[in-house]
Amino acid sequence: MKVAKALRIATLILLAIAGTRRASAEADQIRAAQQYGLSYLALMLMEDGRLVEKHAKAAGLPEPKVTWAKLGGPGAMNDALLSGSLEFASGGVPSLITLWAKTKGTPLEVRGVGALNDMPNELITSNPKVKTIRDFTEKDKIAVTSVKISTQALLLQMAAAKEWGEASYEKLDSFTVSMPHPDAMVALLSGGGITAHFASPPFIAQEKAKPGMHSVISSYEILGGKATFNVVWTTSKFHDANPKLYGAFVAAFEEATDLINKDKRKAAEIYKRMTRTGETVDDLVKQLSDPGVDFTLTPHFTMKTAEFLFKTKRINKKPADWKEMYFSNVHARAGGS
């Protein structure tokens, strides 16, 4: 009897140890998503150079399976993140803030991993009559990546609030249509029903290069300075359960950002190869070297967007400061806002 009891106890201990190991084991895969454009260059370098795999190995983890999806807007990306079929999402500041407010206090609480860059967006039009946003009429169609919720849609609302008063922030919404940046550029340049596109690099340069196209307003004008364009985010559930794997992703993110800043030509060559864009490497280097463009994980002007979203009742919680919306790996960065 004593032997049998001892065997049962030993078995239970072994099962408990195995259960603890399973519970403490980190994920063996990362599924990340990015959108279109030069803004996502750091993520593209991470993919091309297998940097997450490299840093996971350095952290003593088995090599994870890392997959990258390309999505045209934030809706499907955020659905995938919250359903557990995606670990890292990326996109505009408004998407991060909205998800943070929606999930705050839950196990899935979404926070930023870091900014991708400071990068201007410009509202480009083919309509010669449009000199300011006041000149748009119901005959115009303005392409944004997702109506009402994308970065570009929100920038348009913030511009409208400045122009016509806070109560009229939706004044131009009826003119907007959802369209990924590459499709919007084709439609604008071909006269395919779009008269304006709130564009990001490299689409801005390609559009402005065509005679008859001009810029109406930029994101930096609307926000009041050099501001974060896109960010990367994940859930607290993934962050807390996978500290080493999360750390490997951050290390890869930082390495890719450093690579861009140290060798813009090499970064441009990789972008051209991966996207098969018609732009030359010299054109891309010129865009990356623009004084208005900075590749950095430090967020800038994100609180201004949070305040607008709170004021217009799109979120019911306002962060006390920018750090509340980001994981601690970026908290020590000077100049965040």
ChimeraX attribute file (.defattr): number of C-alpha atoms within 10 A of each C-alpha:
attribute: neighborCount
match mode: 1-to-1
recipient: residues
	/A:1	6
	/A:2	7
	/A:3	8
	/A:4	9
	/A:5	10
	/A:6	11
	/A:7	12
	/A:8	12
	/A:9	12
	/A:10	12
	/A:11	12
	/A:12	12
	/A:13	12
	/A:14	12
	/A:15	12
	/A:16	12
	/A:17	12
	/A:18	12
	/A:19	12
	/A:20	11
	/A:21	11
	/A:22	10
	/A:23	10
	/A:24	11
	/A:25	12
	/A:26	18
	/A:27	16
	/A:28	13
	/A:29	16
	/A:30	19
	/A:31	17
	/A:32	23
	/A:33	24
	/A:34	23
	/A:35	23
	/A:36	20
	/A:37	17
	/A:38	20
	/A:39	25
	/A:40	20
	/A:41	22
	/A:42	25
	/A:43	23
	/A:44	20
	/A:45	22
	/A:46	21
	/A:47	18
	/A:48	12
	/A:49	14
	/A:50	13
	/A:51	22
	/A:52	26
	/A:53	24
	/A:54	18
	/A:55	21
	/A:56	21
	/A:57	15
	/A:58	13
	/A:59	13
	/A:60	10
	/A:61	18
	/A:62	15
	/A:63	16
	/A:64	17
	/A:65	12
	/A:66	15
	/A:67	12
	/A:68	16
	/A:69	12
	/A:70	11
	/A:71	17
	/A:72	20
	/A:73	26
	/A:74	24
	/A:75	14
	/A:76	10
	/A:77	23
	/A:78	23
	/A:79	12
	/A:80	17
	/A:81	21
	/A:82	17
	/A:83	10
	/A:84	14
	/A:85	14
	/A:86	22
	/A:87	21
	/A:88	24
	/A:89	26
	/A:90	28
	/A:91	28
	/A:92	22
	/A:93	27
	/A:94	26
	/A:95	21
	/A:96	27
	/A:97	28
	/A:98	19
	/A:99	20
	/A:100	26
	/A:101	21
	/A:102	17
	/A:103	16
	/A:104	16
	/A:105	11
	/A:106	11
	/A:107	12
	/A:108	21
	/A:109	20
	/A:110	29
	/A:111	25
	/A:112	29
	/A:113	27
	/A:114	24
	/A:115	27
	/A:116	28
	/A:117	25
	/A:118	25
	/A:119	23
	/A:120	22
	/A:121	24
	/A:122	23
	/A:123	24
	/A:124	27
	/A:125	27
	/A:126	22
	/A:127	16
	/A:128	11
	/A:129	9
	/A:130	19
	/A:131	14
	/A:132	12
	/A:133	15
	/A:134	11
	/A:135	12
	/A:136	19
	/A:137	12
	/A:138	8
	/A:139	9
	/A:140	20
	/A:141	21
	/A:142	27
	/A:143	30
	/A:144	27
	/A:145	27
	/A:146	20
	/A:147	20
	/A:148	19
	/A:149	19
	/A:150	21
	/A:151	26
	/A:152	26
	/A:153	25
	/A:154	24
	/A:155	26
	/A:156	28
	/A:157	22
	/A:158	22
	/A:159	23
	/A:160	22
	/A:161	17
	/A:162	14
	/A:163	15
	/A:164	13
	/A:165	12
	/A:166	16
	/A:167	11
	/A:168	14
	/A:169	20
	/A:170	18
	/A:171	15
	/A:172	21
	/A:173	17
	/A:174	14
	/A:175	16
	/A:176	22
	/A:177	18
	/A:178	17
	/A:179	19
	/A:180	18
	/A:181	25
	/A:182	15
	/A:183	12
	/A:184	26
	/A:185	24
	/A:186	14
	/A:187	18
	/A:188	22
	/A:189	21
	/A:190	10
	/A:191	11
	/A:192	11
	/A:193	15
	/A:194	23
	/A:195	23
	/A:196	29
	/A:197	30
	/A:198	29
	/A:199	28
	/A:200	23
	/A:201	21
	/A:202	21
	/A:203	23
	/A:204	22
	/A:205	16
	/A:206	15
	/A:207	23
	/A:208	16
	/A:209	11
	/A:210	11
	/A:211	9
	/A:212	12
	/A:213	19
	/A:214	21
	/A:215	21
	/A:216	16
	/A:217	19
	/A:218	20
	/A:219	26
	/A:220	20
	/A:221	14
	/A:222	16
	/A:223	17
	/A:224	11
	/A:225	14
	/A:226	19
	/A:227	25
	/A:228	29
	/A:229	27
	/A:230	24
	/A:231	25
	/A:232	25
	/A:233	27
	/A:234	27
	/A:235	26
	/A:236	20
	/A:237	15
	/A:238	20
	/A:239	20
	/A:240	11
	/A:241	15
	/A:242	17
	/A:243	12
	/A:244	19
	/A:245	28
	/A:246	23
	/A:247	17
	/A:248	22
	/A:249	22
	/A:250	19
	/A:251	17
	/A:252	25
	/A:253	25
	/A:254	18
	/A:255	18
	/A:256	23
	/A:257	23
	/A:258	15
	/A:259	16
	/A:260	20
	/A:261	16
	/A:262	11
	/A:263	11
	/A:264	20
	/A:265	18
	/A:266	14
	/A:267	24
	/A:268	24
	/A:269	15
	/A:270	18
	/A:271	22
	/A:272	17
	/A:273	11
	/A:274	12
	/A:275	12
	/A:276	9
	/A:277	12
	/A:278	9
	/A:279	13
	/A:280	12
	/A:281	20
	/A:282	13
	/A:283	15
	/A:284	23
	/A:285	17
	/A:286	14
	/A:287	19
	/A:288	24
	/A:289	14
	/A:290	11
	/A:291	10
	/A:292	14
	/A:293	19
	/A:294	21
	/A:295	21
	/A:296	20
	/A:297	25
	/A:298	22
	/A:299	29
	/A:300	21
	/A:301	20
	/A:302	22
	/A:303	21
	/A:304	14
	/A:305	18
	/A:306	25
	/A:307	16
	/A:308	19
	/A:309	20
	/A:310	17
	/A:311	13
	/A:312	13
	/A:313	10
	/A:314	16
	/A:315	18
	/A:316	12
	/A:317	17
	/A:318	19
	/A:319	15
	/A:320	9
	/A:321	13
	/A:322	20
	/A:323	18
	/A:324	15
	/A:325	25
	/A:326	23
	/A:327	18
	/A:328	14
	/A:329	13
	/A:330	18
	/A:331	15
	/A:332	10
	/A:333	11
	/A:334	9
	/A:335	8
	/A:336	19
	/A:337	15
